[in-house]
């Protein structure tokens, strides 16, 4: 069984374990997979003895966890957590190495700092912030198109605060695109702020 199938099985078991009434159609929507594939996964779980089907009239069924299903969910949850921790650690190290590369390109200001700005305040930015603590880079601000509020100890700024060489009057060496999925569209928005391409760095 592939890792994606294992994860789908875990998600189905988790949904059934929640006690909420679930249908194959609702599971299909939640998992983002075809209804036929959802049906196959549910039948596998029933076949393994992890899930029991209780009839509710002629047209409706209810899925119930068995003791074996609870054990299987516990095992799957532990594996999922281990995989998540491994992926986080791997991603953090890759980002740290990327930031070390950027450090060699940054100029040092009069205070002896290599100042950078994050563009993006999502999950990737949070990992990048942790990774940045192990470098000689200094984060002076963070920009996001929609999010406002705080990012760790910093206020999140709108793109209107970003200019070709400063964020709210604070000079920076580079703007770091703190996103992977939307990096190209973010590069375009940074360019619209007048930031030259050689001052933009993608993780």
Rosetta constraint file for C-alpha pairs under 8 A:
AtomPair CA 1 CA 5 HARMONIC 6.27 0.50
AtomPair CA 1 CA 6 HARMONIC 6.69 0.50
AtomPair CA 2 CA 6 HARMONIC 6.33 0.50
AtomPair CA 3 CA 7 HARMONIC 6.17 0.50
AtomPair CA 4 CA 8 HARMONIC 6.21 0.50
AtomPair CA 5 CA 9 HARMONIC 6.16 0.50
AtomPair CA 6 CA 10 HARMONIC 6.23 0.50
AtomPair CA 6 CA 76 HARMONIC 7.58 0.50
AtomPair CA 7 CA 11 HARMONIC 6.17 0.50
AtomPair CA 7 CA 76 HARMONIC 7.72 0.50
AtomPair CA 7 CA 80 HARMONIC 7.43 0.50
AtomPair CA 8 CA 12 HARMONIC 6.17 0.50
AtomPair CA 8 CA 31 HARMONIC 7.14 0.50
AtomPair CA 8 CA 41 HARMONIC 7.80 0.50
AtomPair CA 9 CA 13 HARMONIC 6.18 0.50
AtomPair CA 9 CA 41 HARMONIC 6.64 0.50
AtomPair CA 9 CA 42 HARMONIC 7.96 0.50
AtomPair CA 9 CA 45 HARMONIC 7.49 0.50
AtomPair CA 10 CA 14 HARMONIC 6.01 0.50
AtomPair CA 10 CA 73 HARMONIC 6.12 0.50
AtomPair CA 10 CA 76 HARMONIC 5.86 0.50
AtomPair CA 10 CA 77 HARMONIC 7.03 0.50
AtomPair CA 11 CA 15 HARMONIC 6.11 0.50
AtomPair CA 11 CA 31 HARMONIC 7.59 0.50
AtomPair CA 12 CA 16 HARMONIC 6.25 0.50
AtomPair CA 12 CA 27 HARMONIC 6.94 0.50
AtomPair CA 12 CA 42 HARMONIC 7.61 0.50
AtomPair CA 13 CA 17 HARMONIC 5.95 0.50
AtomPair CA 13 CA 51 HARMONIC 7.96 0.50
AtomPair CA 13 CA 65 HARMONIC 7.61 0.50
AtomPair CA 13 CA 69 HARMONIC 7.32 0.50
AtomPair CA 13 CA 73 HARMONIC 6.25 0.50
AtomPair CA 14 CA 18 HARMONIC 6.24 0.50
AtomPair CA 14 CA 73 HARMONIC 6.99 0.50
AtomPair CA 15 CA 19 HARMONIC 7.61 0.50
AtomPair CA 15 CA 20 HARMONIC 7.37 0.50
AtomPair CA 15 CA 22 HARMONIC 7.23 0.50
AtomPair CA 15 CA 27 HARMONIC 7.83 0.50
AtomPair CA 16 CA 20 HARMONIC 6.86 0.50
AtomPair CA 16 CA 21 HARMONIC 7.53 0.50
AtomPair CA 16 CA 22 HARMONIC 6.66 0.50
AtomPair CA 16 CA 63 HARMONIC 6.50 0.50
AtomPair CA 16 CA 64 HARMONIC 6.64 0.50
AtomPair CA 16 CA 65 HARMONIC 6.79 0.50
AtomPair CA 17 CA 64 HARMONIC 7.63 0.50
AtomPair CA 17 CA 65 HARMONIC 6.34 0.50
AtomPair CA 17 CA 70 HARMONIC 7.90 0.50
AtomPair CA 21 CA 62 HARMONIC 7.05 0.50
AtomPair CA 21 CA 63 HARMONIC 7.97 0.50
AtomPair CA 22 CA 26 HARMONIC 6.14 0.50
AtomPair CA 22 CA 27 HARMONIC 6.73 0.50
AtomPair CA 22 CA 62 HARMONIC 7.45 0.50
AtomPair CA 22 CA 63 HARMONIC 7.42 0.50
AtomPair CA 23 CA 27 HARMONIC 6.14 0.50
AtomPair CA 23 CA 62 HARMONIC 7.86 0.50
AtomPair CA 24 CA 28 HARMONIC 5.99 0.50
AtomPair CA 24 CA 35 HARMONIC 6.79 0.50
AtomPair CA 24 CA 38 HARMONIC 6.32 0.50
AtomPair CA 24 CA 39 HARMONIC 6.43 0.50
AtomPair CA 24 CA 42 HARMONIC 7.94 0.50
AtomPair CA 25 CA 29 HARMONIC 6.39 0.50
AtomPair CA 25 CA 35 HARMONIC 6.26 0.50
AtomPair CA 26 CA 30 HARMONIC 6.16 0.50
AtomPair CA 27 CA 31 HARMONIC 5.96 0.50
AtomPair CA 27 CA 38 HARMONIC 7.00 0.50
AtomPair CA 28 CA 32 HARMONIC 5.75 0.50
AtomPair CA 28 CA 33 HARMONIC 5.32 0.50
AtomPair CA 28 CA 34 HARMONIC 6.01 0.50
AtomPair CA 28 CA 35 HARMONIC 5.34 0.50
AtomPair CA 28 CA 38 HARMONIC 5.75 0.50
AtomPair CA 29 CA 33 HARMONIC 6.87 0.50
AtomPair CA 33 CA 37 HARMONIC 6.73 0.50
AtomPair CA 33 CA 38 HARMONIC 6.81 0.50
AtomPair CA 34 CA 38 HARMONIC 6.32 0.50
AtomPair CA 35 CA 39 HARMONIC 6.20 0.50
AtomPair CA 36 CA 40 HARMONIC 6.35 0.50
AtomPair CA 37 CA 41 HARMONIC 6.29 0.50
AtomPair CA 38 CA 42 HARMONIC 6.19 0.50
AtomPair CA 39 CA 43 HARMONIC 6.12 0.50
AtomPair CA 40 CA 44 HARMONIC 6.24 0.50
AtomPair CA 41 CA 45 HARMONIC 6.36 0.50
AtomPair CA 42 CA 46 HARMONIC 6.21 0.50
AtomPair CA 43 CA 47 HARMONIC 5.98 0.50
AtomPair CA 44 CA 48 HARMONIC 6.18 0.50
AtomPair CA 45 CA 49 HARMONIC 6.39 0.50
AtomPair CA 45 CA 50 HARMONIC 5.34 0.50
AtomPair CA 45 CA 51 HARMONIC 5.75 0.50
AtomPair CA 46 CA 50 HARMONIC 5.75 0.50
AtomPair CA 46 CA 51 HARMONIC 4.70 0.50
AtomPair CA 46 CA 52 HARMONIC 5.98 0.50
AtomPair CA 46 CA 53 HARMONIC 7.64 0.50
AtomPair CA 49 CA 66 HARMONIC 7.03 0.50
AtomPair CA 49 CA 68 HARMONIC 6.65 0.50
AtomPair CA 49 CA 69 HARMONIC 6.98 0.50
AtomPair CA 50 CA 65 HARMONIC 6.23 0.50
AtomPair CA 50 CA 66 HARMONIC 5.39 0.50
AtomPair CA 50 CA 67 HARMONIC 7.34 0.50
AtomPair CA 50 CA 68 HARMONIC 5.27 0.50
AtomPair CA 50 CA 69 HARMONIC 3.64 0.50
AtomPair CA 50 CA 70 HARMONIC 7.42 0.50
AtomPair CA 50 CA 72 HARMONIC 7.22 0.50
AtomPair CA 51 CA 63 HARMONIC 6.42 0.50
AtomPair CA 51 CA 64 HARMONIC 5.56 0.50
AtomPair CA 51 CA 65 HARMONIC 4.80 0.50
AtomPair CA 51 CA 66 HARMONIC 5.59 0.50
AtomPair CA 51 CA 69 HARMONIC 6.08 0.50
AtomPair CA 52 CA 63 HARMONIC 5.79 0.50
AtomPair CA 52 CA 64 HARMONIC 5.06 0.50
AtomPair CA 52 CA 65 HARMONIC 6.28 0.50
AtomPair CA 52 CA 66 HARMONIC 6.53 0.50
AtomPair CA 53 CA 61 HARMONIC 6.43 0.50
AtomPair CA 53 CA 62 HARMONIC 5.75 0.50
AtomPair CA 53 CA 63 HARMONIC 4.85 0.50
AtomPair CA 53 CA 64 HARMONIC 6.26 0.50
AtomPair CA 54 CA 61 HARMONIC 5.56 0.50
AtomPair CA 54 CA 62 HARMONIC 4.99 0.50
AtomPair CA 54 CA 63 HARMONIC 6.27 0.50
AtomPair CA 54 CA 64 HARMONIC 7.21 0.50
AtomPair CA 55 CA 60 HARMONIC 6.33 0.50
AtomPair CA 55 CA 61 HARMONIC 4.50 0.50
AtomPair CA 55 CA 62 HARMONIC 6.29 0.50
AtomPair CA 56 CA 60 HARMONIC 5.00 0.50
AtomPair CA 56 CA 61 HARMONIC 5.09 0.50
AtomPair CA 56 CA 62 HARMONIC 6.74 0.50
AtomPair CA 57 CA 61 HARMONIC 7.64 0.50
AtomPair CA 65 CA 69 HARMONIC 5.47 0.50
AtomPair CA 65 CA 70 HARMONIC 6.53 0.50
AtomPair CA 66 CA 70 HARMONIC 6.40 0.50
AtomPair CA 67 CA 71 HARMONIC 6.42 0.50
AtomPair CA 68 CA 72 HARMONIC 6.13 0.50
AtomPair CA 69 CA 73 HARMONIC 6.06 0.50
AtomPair CA 70 CA 74 HARMONIC 6.24 0.50
AtomPair CA 71 CA 75 HARMONIC 6.35 0.50
AtomPair CA 72 CA 76 HARMONIC 6.07 0.50
AtomPair CA 73 CA 77 HARMONIC 5.92 0.50
AtomPair CA 74 CA 78 HARMONIC 6.29 0.50
AtomPair CA 75 CA 79 HARMONIC 6.32 0.50
AtomPair CA 76 CA 80 HARMONIC 6.04 0.50
AtomPair CA 77 CA 81 HARMONIC 6.14 0.50
AtomPair CA 78 CA 82 HARMONIC 6.21 0.50
AtomPair CA 79 CA 83 HARMONIC 6.14 0.50
AtomPair CA 80 CA 84 HARMONIC 6.08 0.50
AtomPair CA 81 CA 85 HARMONIC 6.13 0.50
AtomPair CA 82 CA 86 HARMONIC 6.13 0.50
AtomPair CA 83 CA 87 HARMONIC 6.03 0.50
AtomPair CA 84 CA 88 HARMONIC 6.04 0.50
AtomPair CA 85 CA 89 HARMONIC 6.11 0.50
AtomPair CA 86 CA 90 HARMONIC 6.09 0.50
AtomPair CA 87 CA 91 HARMONIC 5.97 0.50
AtomPair CA 88 CA 92 HARMONIC 5.97 0.50
AtomPair CA 89 CA 93 HARMONIC 6.26 0.50
AtomPair CA 90 CA 94 HARMONIC 6.26 0.50
AtomPair CA 91 CA 95 HARMONIC 6.14 0.50
AtomPair CA 91 CA 127 HARMONIC 7.85 0.50
AtomPair CA 92 CA 96 HARMONIC 6.07 0.50
AtomPair CA 92 CA 127 HARMONIC 5.95 0.50
AtomPair CA 92 CA 128 HARMONIC 6.95 0.50
AtomPair CA 92 CA 130 HARMONIC 7.74 0.50
AtomPair CA 92 CA 131 HARMONIC 5.96 0.50
AtomPair CA 93 CA 97 HARMONIC 6.14 0.50
AtomPair CA 93 CA 131 HARMONIC 7.25 0.50
AtomPair CA 94 CA 98 HARMONIC 6.25 0.50
AtomPair CA 95 CA 99 HARMONIC 6.13 0.50
AtomPair CA 95 CA 127 HARMONIC 7.86 0.50
AtomPair CA 95 CA 128 HARMONIC 6.20 0.50
AtomPair CA 95 CA 131 HARMONIC 6.60 0.50
AtomPair CA 95 CA 203 HARMONIC 6.41 0.50
AtomPair CA 96 CA 100 HARMONIC 6.18 0.50
AtomPair CA 96 CA 128 HARMONIC 7.23 0.50
AtomPair CA 96 CA 131 HARMONIC 4.92 0.50
AtomPair CA 96 CA 132 HARMONIC 6.46 0.50
AtomPair CA 96 CA 134 HARMONIC 7.40 0.50
AtomPair CA 96 CA 135 HARMONIC 7.54 0.50
AtomPair CA 97 CA 101 HARMONIC 6.38 0.50
AtomPair CA 98 CA 102 HARMONIC 6.40 0.50
AtomPair CA 98 CA 203 HARMONIC 6.16 0.50
AtomPair CA 99 CA 103 HARMONIC 6.13 0.50
AtomPair CA 99 CA 131 HARMONIC 7.95 0.50
AtomPair CA 99 CA 132 HARMONIC 6.89 0.50
AtomPair CA 99 CA 135 HARMONIC 7.26 0.50
AtomPair CA 99 CA 203 HARMONIC 7.53 0.50
AtomPair CA 100 CA 104 HARMONIC 6.89 0.50
AtomPair CA 100 CA 135 HARMONIC 6.42 0.50
AtomPair CA 101 CA 105 HARMONIC 7.24 0.50
AtomPair CA 102 CA 106 HARMONIC 6.46 0.50
AtomPair CA 102 CA 201 HARMONIC 7.52 0.50
AtomPair CA 103 CA 114 HARMONIC 7.42 0.50
AtomPair CA 103 CA 135 HARMONIC 7.76 0.50
AtomPair CA 103 CA 136 HARMONIC 7.10 0.50
AtomPair CA 103 CA 137 HARMONIC 6.53 0.50
AtomPair CA 106 CA 114 HARMONIC 5.96 0.50
AtomPair CA 106 CA 115 HARMONIC 7.89 0.50
AtomPair CA 106 CA 173 HARMONIC 5.77 0.50
AtomPair CA 106 CA 174 HARMONIC 7.04 0.50
AtomPair CA 107 CA 114 HARMONIC 6.07 0.50
AtomPair CA 107 CA 173 HARMONIC 6.17 0.50
AtomPair CA 108 CA 112 HARMONIC 5.40 0.50
AtomPair CA 108 CA 113 HARMONIC 5.22 0.50
AtomPair CA 108 CA 114 HARMONIC 4.90 0.50
AtomPair CA 108 CA 115 HARMONIC 7.74 0.50
AtomPair CA 108 CA 173 HARMONIC 7.98 0.50
AtomPair CA 109 CA 113 HARMONIC 5.42 0.50
AtomPair CA 109 CA 114 HARMONIC 6.47 0.50
AtomPair CA 109 CA 115 HARMONIC 7.72 0.50
AtomPair CA 113 CA 136 HARMONIC 7.82 0.50
AtomPair CA 113 CA 137 HARMONIC 7.07 0.50
AtomPair CA 113 CA 138 HARMONIC 6.53 0.50
AtomPair CA 114 CA 136 HARMONIC 7.03 0.50
AtomPair CA 114 CA 137 HARMONIC 5.09 0.50
AtomPair CA 114 CA 138 HARMONIC 5.77 0.50
AtomPair CA 114 CA 172 HARMONIC 7.63 0.50
AtomPair CA 114 CA 173 HARMONIC 6.59 0.50
AtomPair CA 115 CA 137 HARMONIC 6.08 0.50
AtomPair CA 115 CA 138 HARMONIC 4.76 0.50
AtomPair CA 115 CA 139 HARMONIC 5.86 0.50
AtomPair CA 115 CA 140 HARMONIC 6.22 0.50
AtomPair CA 115 CA 171 HARMONIC 7.45 0.50
AtomPair CA 115 CA 172 HARMONIC 4.86 0.50
AtomPair CA 115 CA 173 HARMONIC 5.51 0.50
AtomPair CA 115 CA 174 HARMONIC 7.18 0.50
AtomPair CA 116 CA 137 HARMONIC 6.88 0.50
AtomPair CA 116 CA 138 HARMONIC 6.05 0.50
AtomPair CA 116 CA 139 HARMONIC 5.04 0.50
AtomPair CA 116 CA 140 HARMONIC 6.11 0.50
AtomPair CA 116 CA 141 HARMONIC 7.50 0.50
AtomPair CA 116 CA 172 HARMONIC 5.29 0.50
AtomPair CA 116 CA 173 HARMONIC 5.69 0.50
AtomPair CA 116 CA 174 HARMONIC 5.03 0.50
AtomPair CA 116 CA 175 HARMONIC 5.75 0.50
AtomPair CA 116 CA 176 HARMONIC 6.93 0.50
AtomPair CA 117 CA 139 HARMONIC 5.75 0.50
AtomPair CA 117 CA 140 HARMONIC 5.91 0.50
AtomPair CA 117 CA 141 HARMONIC 5.11 0.50
AtomPair CA 117 CA 142 HARMONIC 5.57 0.50
AtomPair CA 117 CA 143 HARMONIC 7.49 0.50
AtomPair CA 117 CA 167 HARMONIC 7.80 0.50
AtomPair CA 117 CA 172 HARMONIC 6.83 0.50
AtomPair CA 117 CA 174 HARMONIC 6.48 0.50
AtomPair CA 117 CA 175 HARMONIC 4.72 0.50
AtomPair CA 117 CA 176 HARMONIC 5.94 0.50
AtomPair CA 118 CA 125 HARMONIC 7.21 0.50
AtomPair CA 118 CA 139 HARMONIC 7.42 0.50
AtomPair CA 118 CA 141 HARMONIC 6.55 0.50
AtomPair CA 118 CA 142 HARMONIC 4.66 0.50
AtomPair CA 118 CA 143 HARMONIC 6.16 0.50
AtomPair CA 118 CA 175 HARMONIC 5.86 0.50
AtomPair CA 118 CA 176 HARMONIC 4.86 0.50
AtomPair CA 118 CA 177 HARMONIC 6.16 0.50
AtomPair CA 118 CA 178 HARMONIC 5.79 0.50
AtomPair CA 119 CA 142 HARMONIC 5.82 0.50
AtomPair CA 119 CA 143 HARMONIC 4.68 0.50
AtomPair CA 119 CA 144 HARMONIC 5.78 0.50
AtomPair CA 119 CA 175 HARMONIC 6.67 0.50
AtomPair CA 119 CA 176 HARMONIC 5.99 0.50
AtomPair CA 119 CA 177 HARMONIC 5.08 0.50
AtomPair CA 119 CA 178 HARMONIC 5.56 0.50
AtomPair CA 119 CA 179 HARMONIC 7.88 0.50
AtomPair CA 119 CA 186 HARMONIC 7.64 0.50
AtomPair CA 120 CA 125 HARMONIC 6.30 0.50
AtomPair CA 120 CA 142 HARMONIC 7.01 0.50
AtomPair CA 120 CA 143 HARMONIC 5.92 0.50
AtomPair CA 120 CA 144 HARMONIC 4.82 0.50
AtomPair CA 120 CA 145 HARMONIC 7.62 0.50
AtomPair CA 120 CA 177 HARMONIC 6.64 0.50
AtomPair CA 120 CA 178 HARMONIC 5.05 0.50
AtomPair CA 120 CA 179 HARMONIC 6.18 0.50
AtomPair CA 121 CA 125 HARMONIC 5.37 0.50
AtomPair CA 121 CA 126 HARMONIC 7.19 0.50
AtomPair CA 121 CA 142 HARMONIC 7.03 0.50
AtomPair CA 121 CA 143 HARMONIC 7.13 0.50
AtomPair CA 121 CA 144 HARMONIC 5.96 0.50
AtomPair CA 121 CA 147 HARMONIC 7.13 0.50
AtomPair CA 121 CA 151 HARMONIC 6.99 0.50
AtomPair CA 121 CA 156 HARMONIC 7.66 0.50
AtomPair CA 121 CA 178 HARMONIC 7.18 0.50
AtomPair CA 122 CA 126 HARMONIC 6.50 0.50
AtomPair CA 122 CA 178 HARMONIC 7.71 0.50
AtomPair CA 122 CA 179 HARMONIC 7.37 0.50
AtomPair CA 123 CA 127 HARMONIC 6.47 0.50
AtomPair CA 124 CA 128 HARMONIC 6.05 0.50
AtomPair CA 124 CA 178 HARMONIC 5.87 0.50
AtomPair CA 124 CA 179 HARMONIC 5.63 0.50
AtomPair CA 124 CA 180 HARMONIC 7.39 0.50
AtomPair CA 125 CA 129 HARMONIC 5.99 0.50
AtomPair CA 125 CA 178 HARMONIC 4.90 0.50
AtomPair CA 125 CA 179 HARMONIC 6.80 0.50
AtomPair CA 126 CA 130 HARMONIC 6.49 0.50
AtomPair CA 127 CA 131 HARMONIC 6.22 0.50
AtomPair CA 128 CA 132 HARMONIC 5.88 0.50
AtomPair CA 128 CA 178 HARMONIC 7.19 0.50
AtomPair CA 129 CA 133 HARMONIC 6.73 0.50
AtomPair CA 130 CA 134 HARMONIC 7.75 0.50
AtomPair CA 131 CA 135 HARMONIC 7.45 0.50
AtomPair CA 132 CA 136 HARMONIC 7.73 0.50
AtomPair CA 132 CA 137 HARMONIC 6.59 0.50
AtomPair CA 132 CA 138 HARMONIC 7.88 0.50
AtomPair CA 133 CA 137 HARMONIC 7.84 0.50
AtomPair CA 140 CA 170 HARMONIC 7.50 0.50
AtomPair CA 140 CA 172 HARMONIC 7.66 0.50
AtomPair CA 141 CA 154 HARMONIC 6.62 0.50
AtomPair CA 141 CA 155 HARMONIC 7.48 0.50
AtomPair CA 141 CA 156 HARMONIC 7.30 0.50
AtomPair CA 141 CA 157 HARMONIC 7.66 0.50
AtomPair CA 141 CA 167 HARMONIC 7.08 0.50
AtomPair CA 142 CA 151 HARMONIC 7.65 0.50
AtomPair CA 142 CA 154 HARMONIC 7.35 0.50
AtomPair CA 142 CA 155 HARMONIC 7.28 0.50
AtomPair CA 142 CA 156 HARMONIC 5.32 0.50
AtomPair CA 142 CA 157 HARMONIC 6.13 0.50
AtomPair CA 143 CA 156 HARMONIC 5.58 0.50
AtomPair CA 143 CA 157 HARMONIC 4.69 0.50
AtomPair CA 143 CA 158 HARMONIC 5.51 0.50
AtomPair CA 143 CA 159 HARMONIC 6.02 0.50
AtomPair CA 143 CA 162 HARMONIC 7.78 0.50
AtomPair CA 144 CA 148 HARMONIC 7.44 0.50
AtomPair CA 144 CA 156 HARMONIC 6.60 0.50
AtomPair CA 144 CA 157 HARMONIC 6.36 0.50
AtomPair CA 144 CA 158 HARMONIC 5.69 0.50
AtomPair CA 144 CA 159 HARMONIC 6.64 0.50
AtomPair CA 145 CA 158 HARMONIC 5.89 0.50
AtomPair CA 145 CA 159 HARMONIC 6.32 0.50
AtomPair CA 146 CA 158 HARMONIC 7.61 0.50
AtomPair CA 147 CA 156 HARMONIC 7.03 0.50
AtomPair CA 148 CA 155 HARMONIC 7.33 0.50
AtomPair CA 148 CA 156 HARMONIC 5.16 0.50
AtomPair CA 148 CA 157 HARMONIC 6.77 0.50
AtomPair CA 148 CA 158 HARMONIC 7.73 0.50
AtomPair CA 149 CA 155 HARMONIC 5.74 0.50
AtomPair CA 149 CA 156 HARMONIC 5.68 0.50
AtomPair CA 150 CA 154 HARMONIC 5.46 0.50
AtomPair CA 150 CA 155 HARMONIC 4.57 0.50
AtomPair CA 150 CA 156 HARMONIC 5.74 0.50
AtomPair CA 151 CA 155 HARMONIC 6.12 0.50
AtomPair CA 151 CA 156 HARMONIC 6.25 0.50
AtomPair CA 157 CA 161 HARMONIC 6.45 0.50
AtomPair CA 158 CA 162 HARMONIC 7.67 0.50
AtomPair CA 159 CA 190 HARMONIC 7.82 0.50
AtomPair CA 159 CA 193 HARMONIC 7.11 0.50
AtomPair CA 160 CA 193 HARMONIC 7.34 0.50
AtomPair CA 161 CA 167 HARMONIC 5.68 0.50
AtomPair CA 161 CA 168 HARMONIC 5.39 0.50
AtomPair CA 162 CA 166 HARMONIC 6.21 0.50
AtomPair CA 162 CA 167 HARMONIC 4.63 0.50
AtomPair CA 162 CA 168 HARMONIC 6.69 0.50
AtomPair CA 162 CA 193 HARMONIC 6.33 0.50
AtomPair CA 163 CA 167 HARMONIC 6.23 0.50
AtomPair CA 163 CA 193 HARMONIC 5.75 0.50
AtomPair CA 163 CA 194 HARMONIC 6.10 0.50
AtomPair CA 163 CA 195 HARMONIC 6.36 0.50
AtomPair CA 164 CA 193 HARMONIC 6.78 0.50
AtomPair CA 164 CA 194 HARMONIC 4.98 0.50
AtomPair CA 164 CA 195 HARMONIC 4.08 0.50
AtomPair CA 164 CA 196 HARMONIC 6.66 0.50
AtomPair CA 165 CA 171 HARMONIC 5.68 0.50
AtomPair CA 165 CA 172 HARMONIC 6.07 0.50
AtomPair CA 165 CA 173 HARMONIC 7.47 0.50
AtomPair CA 165 CA 195 HARMONIC 6.98 0.50
AtomPair CA 166 CA 170 HARMONIC 4.96 0.50
AtomPair CA 166 CA 171 HARMONIC 4.10 0.50
AtomPair CA 166 CA 172 HARMONIC 5.61 0.50
AtomPair CA 167 CA 171 HARMONIC 6.49 0.50
AtomPair CA 167 CA 172 HARMONIC 7.34 0.50
AtomPair CA 173 CA 199 HARMONIC 6.69 0.50
AtomPair CA 174 CA 199 HARMONIC 4.62 0.50
AtomPair CA 174 CA 200 HARMONIC 5.67 0.50
AtomPair CA 174 CA 201 HARMONIC 6.74 0.50
AtomPair CA 175 CA 199 HARMONIC 6.15 0.50
AtomPair CA 175 CA 200 HARMONIC 4.92 0.50
AtomPair CA 175 CA 201 HARMONIC 6.15 0.50
AtomPair CA 176 CA 200 HARMONIC 6.01 0.50
AtomPair CA 176 CA 201 HARMONIC 4.80 0.50
AtomPair CA 176 CA 202 HARMONIC 5.85 0.50
AtomPair CA 176 CA 203 HARMONIC 7.11 0.50
AtomPair CA 177 CA 183 HARMONIC 6.29 0.50
AtomPair CA 177 CA 186 HARMONIC 6.96 0.50
AtomPair CA 177 CA 187 HARMONIC 7.21 0.50
AtomPair CA 177 CA 200 HARMONIC 7.18 0.50
AtomPair CA 177 CA 201 HARMONIC 6.04 0.50
AtomPair CA 177 CA 202 HARMONIC 4.86 0.50
AtomPair CA 177 CA 203 HARMONIC 6.48 0.50
AtomPair CA 178 CA 183 HARMONIC 7.75 0.50
AtomPair CA 178 CA 202 HARMONIC 7.17 0.50
AtomPair CA 178 CA 203 HARMONIC 6.66 0.50
AtomPair CA 179 CA 183 HARMONIC 5.55 0.50
AtomPair CA 179 CA 202 HARMONIC 7.92 0.50
AtomPair CA 179 CA 203 HARMONIC 7.44 0.50
AtomPair CA 180 CA 202 HARMONIC 8.00 0.50
AtomPair CA 180 CA 203 HARMONIC 7.19 0.50
AtomPair CA 182 CA 186 HARMONIC 6.17 0.50
AtomPair CA 183 CA 187 HARMONIC 6.11 0.50
AtomPair CA 183 CA 202 HARMONIC 6.99 0.50
AtomPair CA 184 CA 188 HARMONIC 6.49 0.50
AtomPair CA 185 CA 189 HARMONIC 6.51 0.50
AtomPair CA 186 CA 190 HARMONIC 6.15 0.50
AtomPair CA 187 CA 191 HARMONIC 6.17 0.50
AtomPair CA 187 CA 200 HARMONIC 7.51 0.50
AtomPair CA 188 CA 192 HARMONIC 6.32 0.50
AtomPair CA 189 CA 193 HARMONIC 6.60 0.50
AtomPair CA 190 CA 194 HARMONIC 6.98 0.50
AtomPair CA 190 CA 195 HARMONIC 6.01 0.50
AtomPair CA 190 CA 200 HARMONIC 7.95 0.50
AtomPair CA 191 CA 195 HARMONIC 5.21 0.50
AtomPair CA 191 CA 196 HARMONIC 6.60 0.50
AtomPair CA 191 CA 197 HARMONIC 7.07 0.50
AtomPair CA 195 CA 199 HARMONIC 6.76 0.50
AtomPair CA 195 CA 200 HARMONIC 7.46 0.50
AtomPair CA 196 CA 200 HARMONIC 7.10 0.50
